[in-house]
Amino acid sequence: MRARWGDEPVPAPAAVGAGSTIGERRIRAVAAWRSGVGLTLQYGLLVVLAAVILAPLWWIGASSFTTRETAWKNVLPFTWRALLPDEFTLAGYRAIFANDFGQALLNTLFVGLTTVVGTIAVSATAGFAFARFAFRGKGPLWALIVVSLMVPWEATVIPAYTLVNSLGWLNTWYALIVPALANGTVVFLFRQFFADIPQDFLDAARVDGASWGRVLAGVVLPLSKPVLITSAILIFLAQWNAFFWPMLVAPDADHRLVQVAVSILGVQQELRYWDQLFAGATIAAAVPLLLVLPLQRYYVGSIMGSGIKG
């Protein structure tokens, strides 16, 4: 439109949203910078914490490859050279395996694997019953299992030892395996996982004529890989790391477990052969790491899933 004489000039229309677009870009840039700085600080703190936690483990592992004379070299005062062996040797490992440490490893593997199989069989059956069946006393029994999770293990040591002693199980495999078969934590995990499996799968198997045992073994357990792996890890690590109970009920060499064997390395040798003590501690710490690290995604997923299910 042509402007008439005396009219005010009409300004050219500005680009719609141009100013707001520039402002939004600046806000996003500042937010991204702050987010980047925050992530950098966060990951930097995690790296420092990881180094603080892993440094002693690394030092123990490195010291296991040194001689007993140089095990504490560069430690007091501490220098970074303490994290690398001055002279590499396997003398500590050869010495402990010459003194029945290998037998303790085999004993622990046997007890751990046997307990895994037995506890999963008992706990999976109990968890399936609590998840899928209605029976008299179900509520109080389940409450008892949940309450048992809060009872400290030390409170049951004396009654358990008295029972094992009265049965004549001291220095036998029964004392190491049977008390571990009843595990409230594993029953809880199985019950929570089984409760989330669709009922249609079970009904279809029942229509085909499968018994409840067949439903559990052929339908439910194949769908329960995460909780099976998690339970196996928890049970095996509990037996691998057990010290007080095995020392109490089975201290003899034929039934000695790995943590008891490591403690004996320090006691019998009066803490003089540090290379042997560090070698035993390195093996005792390495096996759980090698077991958990490849399977940690199943472990974390199952624990988180069991915690949010009803």
HELIX and SHEET records of a PDB file:
HELIX    1   1 ALA A   18  SER A   63  1                                  46    
HELIX    2   2 TRP A   80  LEU A   83  5                                   4    
HELIX    3   3 ALA A   91  PHE A   97  1                                   7    
HELIX    4   4 PHE A  101  ARG A  132  1                                  32    
HELIX    5   5 LYS A  138  SER A  148  1                                  11    
HELIX    6   6 TRP A  153  THR A  156  5                                   4    
HELIX    7   7 VAL A  157  SER A  166  1                                  10    
HELIX    8   8 TRP A  173  ILE A  177  1                                   5    
HELIX    9   9 VAL A  178  ALA A  180  5                                   3    
HELIX   10  10 GLY A  184  PHE A  194  1                                  11    
HELIX   11  11 GLN A  199  VAL A  207  1                                   9    
HELIX   12  12 TRP A  212  VAL A  215  1                                   4    
HELIX   13  13 LEU A  216  VAL A  220  3                                   5    
HELIX   14  14 LEU A  221  LEU A  223  5                                   3    
HELIX   15  15 LYS A  225  TRP A  240  1                                  16    
HELIX   16  16 PHE A  244  VAL A  249  1                                   6    
HELIX   17  17 ALA A  253  HIS A  255  5                                   3    
HELIX   18  18 VAL A  258  GLN A  268  1                                  11    
HELIX   19  19 TRP A  274  VAL A  292  1                                  19    
HELIX   20  20 LEU A  293  LEU A  295  5                                   3    
HELIX   21  21 GLN A  296  ILE A  308  1                                  13    
END                                                                             
